[in-house]
Amino acid sequence: MITSYAPEAGIARLLDGAAACLGHAVPPEWADAFRAVPRHRFLPGRVWLSDQAAGYVPCDRDRDPERWWAAAYGDASVVTLVAEEGDGYRRPLSSASAPGAVVRMLELAAPVPGFRVLEIGAGTGFHAGLLAHRLGEDAVTSVDLDAGLVERARRNLAGVGLRPRVECADGAGGWPEGAPYDVVVATCSVRAVPHAWVAQTRPGGRIVTPWDSAWGAYGTLALTVRTGGVAEGRFRSFGAYMPLRDPAASGGGLVRDTSGMAGADDGVTALSPWAVAGEDLDAQFALGLLAPGVWHAWDAEPGEAGVAVRLVLADEAGESWACIDYDGERHDSFRTRQSGPRRLADEVMAAHNWWTAQGRPDVSRFGATVTPDGHTLWLDHPDHPCPPVS
Ligand SMILES: C[S@@+](CC[C@H](N)C(=O)[O-])C[C@H]1O[C@@H](n2cnc3c(N)ncnc32)[C@H](O)[C@@H]1O
């Protein structure tokens, strides 16, 4: 039990947790940084901890010090800001990332003293603090969309004697004043790498960013920048970060309720909904790449005769929806219903068939090439682009 800061015990626990996540010890240079930049100094008195039944629930240091301190020195991300949505759902907006995940990002980005780094998503300032400790505070710039978070991050950093540059800006534009960087590392996930990050990184430099899709946030993309505004690299099989928010977007963009949408076409498929939305993260990742903009949710109580469990599909434009239904008995035949301009069940089936025909590739066989015109996603080699399935 940790109910106040016992430096050795807290850090040992954090490093053990990170090592378990990494599968190897935290490299000494980053272990030193974790010792010098105590994580609890970056957490507010109220944090939000995930509870399976209740979503994100508040945890106050004064009222529940045991849980608060356990979270501060555990290996999970700790949510520090939530948006209360109309339906009672609390959407996490910022967190201190999990130490193991932070080290994996740092290992991929591999910054060494002398490098200049831009971080996208300052959050609490913790990650920027680790970087500033290792590289020097002048070498680190971090931006966040939220002015309140930026203020807090600056205060947190100053509290441990560090003053890297922390600015309030939309990270999609990078921070051109500090360019060129040797490394751009994002701690929020993207569906497309903003070209500003490529333009602001020197040739040979690296961009590391968690990946997101409407299907789900998973995977981390590690790019090397080449000349001519091109960056190329592969995905890695970790990462699930909150998304880079678009300040111009009007809302969450998710279709939560498809009940009452009429005019559906019925069909039948042999594709089990668990094959595309179950525990196989490689399958889910591929689906997110191949069927862009397709969102899914399980409905365990569809309230319809003959339907035990339903996988609901919707496009983010809110124009198309579909479902794949399990009747509680047959495992080789599932009813589909789909409606709208996009045939979402067909897209999901086509994406899964392609992925299966390629030998069920894991995340690390996929890659991306980013140019000023956008990005191409590929399998194994840039000459083998992923096909459109819609
Ligand atoms: C997982 S948190 C970052 C954790 C942080 N690096 C730390 O160590 O505490 C993701 C952060 O990305 C920020 N973010 C989201 N969209 C952004 C955008 N468009 N520009 C800049 N920051 C953004 C959020 O406000 C949030 O603070």
The ligand as a MOL file (V3000), in Angstrom:
LIG
                    3D

  0  0  0     0  0            999 V3000
M  V30 BEGIN CTAB
M  V30 COUNTS 27 29 0 0 0
M  V30 BEGIN ATOM
M  V30 1 C -2.9000 10.6790 -23.8250 0
M  V30 2 S -2.9200 12.4200 -23.6180 0 CHG=1
M  V30 3 C -1.1940 12.8470 -23.6620 0
M  V30 4 C -0.4060 12.3930 -22.4880 0
M  V30 5 C 0.7830 13.2630 -22.2220 0
M  V30 6 N 1.8220 13.1200 -23.2040 0
M  V30 7 C 1.3330 13.0540 -20.8200 0
M  V30 8 O 2.4580 12.5860 -20.6560 0
M  V30 9 O 0.6150 13.3780 -19.8740 0 CHG=-1
M  V30 10 C -3.4060 13.0470 -25.2160 0
M  V30 11 C -3.3720 14.5470 -25.2810 0
M  V30 12 O -3.5310 14.9320 -26.6320 0
M  V30 13 C -4.1660 16.1840 -26.6280 0
M  V30 14 N -4.7110 16.4810 -27.9510 0
M  V30 15 C -5.8030 15.9550 -28.5530 0
M  V30 16 N -5.9910 16.5320 -29.7460 0
M  V30 17 C -4.9940 17.4190 -29.9160 0
M  V30 18 C -4.6590 18.3210 -30.9670 0
M  V30 19 N -5.3950 18.4270 -32.0750 0
M  V30 20 N -3.5690 19.0940 -30.7990 0
M  V30 21 C -2.8090 19.0010 -29.6820 0
M  V30 22 N -3.0890 18.1770 -28.6570 0
M  V30 23 C -4.1680 17.3950 -28.7780 0
M  V30 24 C -5.2250 16.0360 -25.5540 0
M  V30 25 O -5.6940 17.2910 -25.0980 0
M  V30 26 C -4.4870 15.2210 -24.5210 0
M  V30 27 O -3.9290 16.0560 -23.5340 0
M  V30 END ATOM
M  V30 BEGIN BOND
M  V30 1 1 1 2
M  V30 2 1 2 3
M  V30 3 1 2 10
M  V30 4 1 3 4
M  V30 5 1 4 5
M  V30 6 1 5 6
M  V30 7 1 5 7
M  V30 8 2 7 8
M  V30 9 1 7 9
M  V30 10 1 10 11
M  V30 11 1 11 12
M  V30 12 1 11 26
M  V30 13 1 12 13
M  V30 14 1 13 14
M  V30 15 1 13 24
M  V30 16 1 14 15
M  V30 17 1 14 23
M  V30 18 2 15 16
M  V30 19 1 16 17
M  V30 20 1 17 18
M  V30 21 2 17 23
M  V30 22 1 18 19
M  V30 23 2 18 20
M  V30 24 1 20 21
M  V30 25 2 21 22
M  V30 26 1 22 23
M  V30 27 1 24 25
M  V30 28 1 24 26
M  V30 29 1 26 27
M  V30 END BOND
M  V30 END CTAB
M  END
